[in-house]
């Protein structure tokens, strides 16, 4: 590992917000799936600072429990002035009101009109952080939004309390993630698989994004990273991301990319009833709609061109799938 990458890994989960007036959002989110059942959770600790008005910055706390067995999902949110929050610039230490996040530990509660969720969880894992962008793009102005996985293949234990029902969490697999920027990507799909049904130790992270520059839209960028069989295959260089295929609509996404070393071709999909719809404030102004599920299916054909080996990686219900759009 080179020194620059090692240094970046060490501060992967440090808060980037320091009161800048240009506008800022920043999220630390954790998610996991039950090993066999169609159950999942997503918990998000967020800074929102509107452009030009850092004095109005907020801490936003989100939680969603996805119940694919009943088809009834619970999504709740709470807000606190940033003065009542902690987002540490030197380590992973987050607190919104009385709800906190630290390495290996998170606890909190939200009660709002749609329902109530509380959590008391620990998590652990040995995987190094995963970068969805080339290292040199993280300090650059372009793109405006940055994303990484602080801990892939995290194992969670503890319990959730969802509308009064206790949900034991015992070796649910997922991840701890960190993203930030001065504005949300104009339109994107994001996906992740933390353990396939057929290859439980493999991890997939990808996105397809389009940016709006004045009246014009850029072509789609599709960076992809696959960790499989003890190797990392990164399809993330800027030109590679432009050459890759990434096409999504509600509620289906096809993607394809190829390097001299490897090729992959996959699809992620879920029925409409697997999603919740969330409203994200954008620092420059306006509202983005996020369609969010953690119960999607994924099928991925992967070819290691050096060995000639071809494999099918598949999960029926353990993929994360989000779409960000202006279409409400």
BELZI-V432922 format. One record per residue. N is the residue number from 0. RES is the residue in three letters. SS is DSSP state (2 for helix, 1 for strand, 0 for the rest). PHI is phi in whole degrees, 0 to 359 (999 if undefined). D_CENTER is the distance of its C-alpha to the mean C-alpha in Angstrom with 1 decimal. Layout:
# BELZI-V432922
N/RES/SS/PHI/D_CENTER, N/RES/SS/PHI/D_CENTER
This chain:
# BELZI-V432922
0/UNK/0/999/24.7, 1/UNK/0/282/25.8, 2/UNK/2/295/26.2, 3/UNK/2/297/23.8, 4/UNK/2/292/20.9, 5/UNK/2/298/22.0, 6/UNK/2/294/22.2, 7/UNK/2/294/18.8, 8/UNK/2/303/17.3, 9/UNK/2/296/19.5, 10/UNK/0/244/17.9, 11/UNK/0/301/14.3, 12/UNK/0/255/13.5, 13/UNK/0/280/16.4, 14/UNK/0/296/16.1, 15/UNK/0/269/16.9, 16/UNK/0/285/18.5, 17/UNK/0/222/22.3, 18/UNK/0/90/23.7, 19/UNK/0/298/23.7, 20/UNK/0/271/25.2, 21/UNK/0/286/23.4, 22/UNK/0/97/20.6, 23/UNK/1/198/17.2, 24/UNK/1/232/13.9, 25/UNK/1/202/11.7, 26/UNK/1/230/9.1, 27/UNK/1/245/8.7, 28/UNK/1/233/6.7, 29/UNK/1/230/7.8, 30/UNK/1/209/8.2, 31/UNK/1/200/11.1, 32/UNK/1/243/13.7, 33/UNK/0/300/17.4, 34/UNK/0/301/19.2, 35/UNK/0/234/21.4, 36/UNK/0/274/21.1, 37/UNK/0/275/19.0, 38/UNK/1/228/17.3, 39/UNK/1/202/13.8, 40/UNK/1/227/12.3, 41/UNK/1/216/9.3, 42/UNK/1/231/10.4, 43/UNK/1/223/9.5, 44/UNK/1/255/12.0, 45/UNK/1/226/12.5, 46/UNK/1/260/15.3, 47/UNK/1/234/16.7, 48/UNK/1/235/19.8, 49/UNK/0/291/21.7, 50/UNK/0/302/23.3, 51/UNK/0/82/26.8, 52/UNK/0/223/26.6, 53/UNK/2/297/24.8, 54/UNK/2/292/27.3, 55/UNK/2/259/25.3, 56/UNK/0/297/22.0, 57/UNK/1/233/20.3, 58/UNK/1/260/18.0, 59/UNK/1/245/15.9, 60/UNK/1/243/15.0, 61/UNK/1/237/13.2, 62/UNK/1/209/13.4, 63/UNK/1/226/13.4, 64/UNK/1/248/15.4, 65/UNK/1/264/15.5, 66/UNK/1/243/19.0, 67/UNK/0/283/19.7, 68/UNK/0/278/23.2, 69/UNK/0/263/24.4, 70/UNK/0/77/22.3, 71/UNK/0/248/21.9, 72/UNK/0/252/18.6, 73/UNK/1/244/18.5, 74/UNK/1/233/16.4, 75/UNK/1/224/17.6, 76/UNK/1/212/17.2, 77/UNK/1/224/19.4, 78/UNK/1/230/20.3, 79/UNK/1/220/22.3, 80/UNK/1/303/24.0, 81/UNK/2/298/22.5, 82/UNK/2/295/25.8, 83/UNK/2/260/25.0, 84/UNK/1/233/21.8, 85/UNK/1/234/21.1, 86/UNK/1/228/18.5, 87/UNK/0/277/20.1, 88/UNK/0/276/20.3, 89/UNK/0/243/21.7, 90/UNK/0/191/19.6, 91/UNK/0/280/16.7, 92/UNK/1/210/18.5, 93/UNK/1/230/17.2, 94/UNK/1/214/19.3, 95/UNK/1/239/19.4, 96/UNK/0/62/22.8, 97/UNK/0/258/23.3, 98/UNK/1/263/19.8, 99/UNK/1/230/18.5, 100/UNK/1/220/16.1, 101/UNK/1/216/17.6, 102/UNK/0/304/17.3, 103/UNK/0/81/17.6, 104/UNK/1/205/18.1, 105/UNK/1/210/16.8, 106/UNK/1/211/18.9, 107/UNK/1/168/19.4, 108/UNK/1/201/20.5, 109/UNK/1/221/20.4, 110/UNK/1/229/23.3, 111/UNK/1/216/23.5, 112/UNK/0/308/25.6, 113/UNK/0/290/23.3, 114/UNK/1/161/23.3, 115/UNK/1/216/22.4, 116/UNK/1/225/19.9, 117/UNK/1/231/20.4, 118/UNK/1/214/18.9, 119/UNK/1/218/20.4, 120/UNK/1/227/18.4, 121/UNK/1/241/18.6, 122/UNK/1/212/16.4, 123/UNK/1/206/17.4, 124/UNK/0/175/17.0, 125/UNK/0/244/18.6, 126/UNK/0/287/16.2, 127/UNK/0/288/16.0, 128/UNK/0/304/13.0, 129/UNK/1/242/11.6, 130/UNK/1/255/11.9, 131/UNK/0/274/10.7, 132/UNK/0/241/13.7, 133/UNK/0/302/17.2, 134/UNK/2/307/18.0, 135/UNK/2/293/20.5, 136/UNK/2/276/18.2, 137/UNK/0/293/16.3, 138/UNK/0/276/19.5, 139/UNK/0/281/20.6, 140/UNK/0/287/20.7, 141/UNK/0/249/19.4, 142/UNK/0/283/16.7, 143/UNK/0/290/16.3, 144/UNK/1/247/12.4, 145/UNK/1/242/11.0, 146/UNK/1/210/7.8, 147/UNK/1/208/8.0, 148/UNK/1/252/7.5, 149/UNK/1/293/10.2, 150/UNK/1/217/11.2, 151/UNK/1/290/10.7, 152/UNK/1/52/12.9, 153/UNK/1/280/13.2, 154/UNK/1/251/16.0, 155/UNK/1/250/16.3, 156/UNK/1/222/19.6, 157/UNK/1/133/21.2, 158/UNK/1/205/21.3, 159/UNK/1/246/20.0, 160/UNK/1/237/22.6, 161/UNK/1/243/21.9, 162/UNK/0/51/24.8, 163/UNK/0/87/27.1, 164/UNK/1/264/26.2, 165/UNK/1/280/25.3, 166/UNK/1/242/22.5, 167/UNK/1/293/22.9, 168/UNK/1/243/19.9, 169/UNK/1/227/21.4, 170/UNK/1/60/19.5, 171/UNK/1/283/16.5, 172/UNK/1/256/14.1, 173/UNK/1/192/10.3, 174/UNK/1/196/8.4, 175/UNK/1/245/8.1, 176/UNK/1/229/5.7, 177/UNK/1/217/7.4, 178/UNK/1/219/7.7, 179/UNK/1/198/11.1, 180/UNK/1/169/13.9, 181/UNK/0/271/17.1, 182/UNK/0/199/16.0, 183/UNK/0/287/13.3, 184/UNK/0/303/13.4, 185/UNK/0/297/16.2, 186/UNK/1/207/14.9, 187/UNK/1/206/12.0, 188/UNK/1/241/10.5, 189/UNK/1/231/7.1, 190/UNK/1/217/7.4, 191/UNK/1/201/7.3, 192/UNK/1/233/10.5, 193/UNK/1/256/11.3, 194/UNK/0/97/15.0, 195/UNK/0/277/17.0, 196/UNK/0/300/20.0, 197/UNK/0/271/22.3, 198/UNK/0/224/20.7, 199/UNK/0/295/19.1, 200/UNK/0/265/18.6, 201/UNK/0/264/16.6, 202/UNK/1/226/13.0, 203/UNK/1/236/11.5, 204/UNK/1/224/8.7, 205/UNK/1/201/9.6, 206/UNK/1/207/9.8, 207/UNK/1/234/13.0, 208/UNK/1/227/13.8, 209/UNK/1/231/17.2, 210/UNK/0/247/18.6, 211/UNK/1/254/21.7, 212/UNK/1/247/24.4, 213/UNK/0/64/27.2, 214/UNK/0/274/28.2, 215/UNK/1/251/26.8, 216/UNK/1/256/23.6, 217/UNK/0/286/22.5, 218/UNK/0/298/22.1, 219/UNK/0/285/18.7, 220/UNK/1/256/16.8, 221/UNK/0/226/15.0, 222/UNK/0/280/13.8, 223/UNK/1/220/13.3, 224/UNK/1/230/13.4, 225/UNK/1/237/15.0, 226/UNK/1/258/16.3, 227/UNK/1/205/19.3, 228/UNK/0/54/22.7, 229/UNK/0/79/22.3, 230/UNK/1/234/21.4, 231/UNK/1/251/18.5, 232/UNK/1/252/18.9, 233/UNK/1/253/17.3, 234/UNK/1/252/17.7, 235/UNK/0/237/16.5, 236/UNK/0/299/19.7, 237/UNK/2/303/20.2, 238/UNK/2/295/23.0, 239/UNK/2/298/21.4, 240/UNK/2/295/18.4, 241/UNK/2/287/21.0, 242/UNK/2/286/23.1, 243/UNK/0/295/20.4, 244/UNK/1/263/20.4, 245/UNK/1/211/17.6, 246/UNK/1/229/18.7, 247/UNK/1/224/17.1, 248/UNK/1/207/18.5, 249/UNK/0/284/18.3, 250/UNK/0/226/17.4, 251/UNK/1/213/17.7, 252/UNK/1/216/16.2, 253/UNK/1/247/18.3, 254/UNK/1/216/17.6, 255/UNK/1/203/20.0, 256/UNK/1/206/20.5, 257/UNK/1/208/23.3, 258/UNK/0/234/24.6, 259/UNK/0/299/28.0, 260/UNK/0/267/26.5, 261/UNK/1/204/24.4, 262/UNK/1/220/23.5, 263/UNK/1/220/20.8, 264/UNK/1/211/20.9, 265/UNK/1/212/18.6, 266/UNK/1/214/17.6, 267/UNK/1/234/15.0, 268/UNK/1/205/16.4, 269/UNK/0/201/16.9, 270/UNK/0/288/19.7, 271/UNK/2/306/19.4, 272/UNK/2/290/20.1, 273/UNK/2/276/16.9, 274/UNK/0/260/14.9, 275/UNK/1/245/15.0, 276/UNK/1/248/15.4, 277/UNK/1/241/14.2, 278/UNK/1/251/15.8, 279/UNK/1/254/14.2, 280/UNK/1/289/16.9, 281/UNK/0/255/17.1, 282/UNK/0/307/18.8, 283/UNK/0/287/21.5, 284/UNK/0/125/22.2, 285/UNK/0/90/21.5, 286/UNK/1/235/18.9, 287/UNK/1/255/16.0, 288/UNK/1/258/15.3, 289/UNK/1/249/11.9, 290/UNK/1/269/12.6, 291/UNK/1/226/10.2, 292/UNK/1/220/11.0, 293/UNK/1/240/10.2, 294/UNK/1/235/13.8, 295/UNK/1/276/13.9, 296/UNK/1/260/16.2, 297/UNK/1/218/15.9, 298/UNK/1/231/19.0, 299/UNK/1/226/19.1, 300/UNK/1/263/22.4, 301/UNK/1/239/22.4, 302/UNK/1/234/25.5, 303/UNK/1/272/26.3, 304/UNK/0/288/29.0, 305/UNK/0/289/30.7, 306/UNK/0/264/31.5, 307/UNK/0/80/31.6, 308/UNK/1/281/29.6, 309/UNK/1/242/27.7, 310/UNK/1/223/25.4, 311/UNK/1/252/23.6, 312/UNK/1/255/20.3, 313/UNK/1/212/19.5, 314/UNK/1/222/17.7, 315/UNK/1/272/19.0, 316/UNK/1/202/16.5, 317/UNK/1/247/13.6, 318/UNK/1/268/11.1, 319/UNK/1/276/7.9, 320/UNK/1/210/8.9, 321/UNK/1/231/8.4, 322/UNK/1/234/11.2, 323/UNK/1/253/12.0, 324/UNK/1/209/15.8, 325/UNK/0/269/19.0, 326/UNK/0/279/20.6, 327/UNK/0/278/20.9
